[in-house]
């Protein structure tokens, strides 16, 4: 099979509604998609070929299957659990890679997926980290924020004076809600306050990634299979026609602004 066929089958899986790849490949691809994939191989051979497609999938995702920054971006992170907390000590597949982490719903063992989205629902960029990594750390990395400009909206977990200054110097205005014990030095613009309340678009996208595109499950037998699943799921999401989005319309008030 050609590399492009292997990559296509992996992306198709996330649109299929099947809950496991083996059933999808043996029961659907090899029987109903023969005209599109005439040279299908056995499932065991397909698993071997999948691991060889890891780097091409990552390159395609980063170069062709992510959206453009529009000047309004939202950031959030979500845990990717690789096993139940009770099975951590017996878990061997991600030994030395996965770590314990904490999120809003408790402790977990696995990784974190950090995503930046636009108001149109497209994923602008993403990063995978271990579960114990601070949510703010990826924003210190040039490769993660190189496409950003304008305003970036996040929750209280992204509050940091140093991070705000660093991003502002690059042309990115980090906007977060204030904690109860913080005093505001300025009044938040009305538009910023409205968009802060629309951060739920990120949570909606994460919900679709987990429940429709199956970016998280605990059936992985190797790290390469884990990364293959994530990359192909993100590609499938960005190809989907129905994405959650915000309908933002800017109106020119034609008011005269005089400098003081």
FISE-22723 format. One record per residue (C-alpha): x, y, z; residue number from 1. Coordinates in steps of 0.02 Angstrom, whole numbers, plus 50000, padded with zeros to 5 digits. Example, Ala and Ser with C-alpha at 12.3 -4.5 7.8 and 13.67 -1.06 7.14 Angstrom:
REM FISE-22723
((50615,49775,50390),1);
((50684,49947,50357),2);
This chain:
REM FISE-22723
((50000,50000,50000),1);
((50056,50177,49963),2);
((50095,50294,50108),3);
((49955,50413,50056),4);
((49828,50269,50066),5);
((49885,50223,50242),6);
((49869,50404,50299),7);
((49698,50423,50217),8);
((49629,50266,50301),9);
((49685,50330,50471),10);
((49598,50497,50444),11);
((49441,50411,50377),12);
((49429,50308,50536),13);
((49388,50465,50637),14);
((49241,50503,50522),15);
((49175,50324,50523),16);
((49091,50313,50692),17);
((49182,50151,50731),18);
((49256,50141,50906),19);
((49408,50035,50864),20);
((49523,50034,50714),21);
((49532,49844,50692),22);
((49345,49826,50665),23);
((49344,49977,50549),24);
((49487,49911,50443),25);
((49436,49728,50432),26);
((49249,49753,50426),27);
((49231,49911,50323),28);
((49387,49961,50226),29);
((49431,49786,50161),30);
((49251,49748,50111),31);
((49165,49911,50063),32);
((49310,50021,50006),33);
((49396,49896,49891),34);
((49373,50011,49741),35);
((49469,50151,49830),36);
((49601,50040,49912),37);
((49627,49887,49799),38);
((49791,49833,49877),39);
((49741,49817,50059),40);
((49853,49713,50172),41);
((49817,49611,50328),42);
((49778,49702,50489),43);
((49943,49652,50570),44);
((50039,49722,50421),45);
((49931,49879,50427),46);
((49983,49908,50608),47);
((50166,49901,50555),48);
((50135,50022,50411),49);
((50043,50142,50527),50);
((50199,50166,50632),51);
((50296,50212,50474),52);
((50169,50349,50434),53);
((50193,50441,50600),54);
((50316,50572,50538),55);
((50224,50607,50373),56);
((50061,50630,50471),57);
((50145,50753,50589),58);
((50221,50851,50445),59);
((50057,50857,50350),60);
((49962,50912,50505),61);
((50083,51052,50546),62);
((50103,51115,50368),63);
((49935,51086,50284),64);
((49798,51041,50408),65);
((49800,51185,50532),66);
((49707,51350,50517),67);
((49770,51528,50505),68);
((49769,51653,50646),69);
((49635,51787,50623),70);
((49690,51901,50764),71);
((49565,51826,50886),72);
((49626,51664,50966),73);
((49578,51555,51114),74);
((49689,51437,51211),75);
((49650,51290,51323),76);
((49720,51121,51374),77);
((49643,50951,51409),78);
((49709,50792,51490),79);
((49735,50637,51383),80);
((49723,50490,51502),81);
((49813,50330,51452),82);
((49742,50222,51592),83);
((49633,50227,51748),84);
((49716,50294,51905),85);
((49701,50123,51988),86);
((49807,50044,51850),87);
((49950,50169,51851),88);
((50073,50052,51938),89);
((50035,49910,51815),90);
((50041,50019,51660),91);
((50192,49982,51548),92);
((50154,50054,51375),93);
((50194,50235,51421),94);
((50315,50200,51563),95);
((50442,50342,51568),96);
((50335,50451,51453),97);
((50168,50482,51539),98);
((50160,50572,51706),99);
((50033,50612,51839),100);
((49947,50778,51816),101);
((49806,50878,51891),102);
((49662,50966,51804),103);
((49495,51042,51854),104);
((49415,50871,51874),105);
((49553,50789,51974),106);
((49712,50687,51953),107);
((49754,50589,51796),108);
((49896,50490,51718),109);
((49947,50532,51541),110);
((49979,50686,51436),111);
((49908,50858,51402),112);
((49847,50923,51235),113);
((49864,51112,51219),114);
((49767,51191,51076),115);
((49751,51367,51006),116);
((49593,51397,50905),117);
((49521,51541,50806),118);
((49344,51609,50819),119);
((49303,51511,50660),120);
((49332,51347,50753),121);
((49494,51300,50666),122);
((49642,51235,50765),123);
((49783,51359,50734),124);
((49915,51258,50827),125);
((49934,51122,50957),126);
((50063,51047,51073),127);
((50076,50883,51169),128);
((50160,50885,51338),129);
((50174,50771,51488),130);
((50032,50780,51612),131);
((50128,50877,51745),132);
((50176,51024,51632),133);
((50109,51196,51678),134);
((49980,51261,51552),135);
((50082,51421,51529),136);
((50243,51334,51480),137);
((50199,51302,51295),138);
((50168,51489,51272),139);
((50351,51520,51312),140);
((50401,51414,51160),141);
((50424,51506,50996),142);
((50365,51361,50889),143);
((50195,51361,50974),144);
((50157,51547,50957),145);
((50245,51594,50795),146);
((50079,51606,50699),147);
((49993,51714,50829),148);
((49953,51899,50824),149);
((49815,52006,50898),150);
((49724,51946,51054),151);
((49737,51778,51141),152);
((49601,51733,51267),153);
((49630,51607,51406),154);
((49567,51559,51577),155);
((49641,51605,51747),156);
((49771,51468,51730),157);
((49866,51576,51606),158);
((49888,51726,51720),159);
((50072,51776,51725),160);
((50154,51947,51723),161);
((50309,51881,51637),162);
((50209,51787,51506),163);
((50099,51938,51471),164);
((50252,52049,51442),165);
((50338,51919,51333),166);
((50186,51895,51221),167);
((50147,52081,51214),168);
((50323,52113,51151),169);
((50287,51990,51009),170);
((50123,52076,50962),171);
((50006,51958,51056),172);
((49891,52030,51191),173);
((49853,51895,51320),174);
((49680,51924,51396),175);
((49626,51825,51549),176);
((49498,51839,51686),177);
((49561,51907,51851),178);
((49567,51807,52011),179);
((49461,51867,52157),180);
((49612,51929,52254),181);
((49681,52029,52107),182);
((49651,52214,52083),183);
((49619,52276,51907),184);
((49731,52420,51855),185);
((49621,52463,51706),186);
((49445,52436,51643),187);
((49427,52287,51527),188);
((49363,52341,51355),189);
((49185,52284,51320),190);
((49237,52178,51169),191);
((49371,52089,51272),192);
((49245,52053,51411),193);
((49123,51980,51284),194);
((49255,51870,51201),195);
((49317,51809,51371),196);
((49143,51738,51398),197);
((49155,51650,51229),198);
((49306,51544,51280),199);
((49185,51398,51287),200);
((49218,51376,51101),201);
((49383,51294,51151),202);
((49293,51174,51269),203);
((49168,51132,51132),204);
((49309,51091,51011),205);
((49395,50982,51143),206);
((49229,50894,51174),207);
((49214,50853,50988),208);
((49394,50794,50981),209);
((49364,50673,51124),210);
((49187,50612,51089),211);
((49178,50616,50899),212);
((49357,50604,50839),213);
((49417,50491,50982),214);
((49577,50585,51022),215);
((49576,50503,51194),216);
((49560,50318,51236),217);
((49658,50191,51337),218);
((49677,50049,51211),219);
((49847,50099,51142),220);
((49978,49962,51127),221);
((50125,50074,51084),222);
((50174,50259,51095),223);
((50179,50272,50904),224);
((49999,50212,50895),225);
((49952,50347,51023),226);
((50031,50487,50921),227);
((49962,50419,50758),228);
((49787,50425,50831),229);
((49806,50604,50891),230);
((49880,50671,50729),231);
((49750,50587,50619),232);
((49610,50645,50735),233);
((49668,50827,50725),234);
((49680,50815,50535),235);
((49505,50741,50527),236);
((49436,50881,50638),237);
((49510,51018,50529),238);
((49436,50933,50376),239);
((49262,50925,50454),240);
((49135,51046,50381),241);
((49037,51080,50541),242);
((49148,51165,50668),243);
((49091,51268,50817),244);
((49118,51452,50777),245);
((49078,51627,50836),246);
((48985,51749,50726),247);
((49079,51909,50757),248);
((49034,52066,50661),249);
((49133,52225,50679),250);
((49043,52389,50645),251);
((49130,52552,50611),252);
((49052,52682,50725),253);
((49140,52824,50632),254);
((49172,52912,50795),255);
((49307,53045,50799),256);
((49448,53002,50919),257);
((49556,53149,50972),258);
((49729,53115,51045),259);
((49758,53196,51215),260);
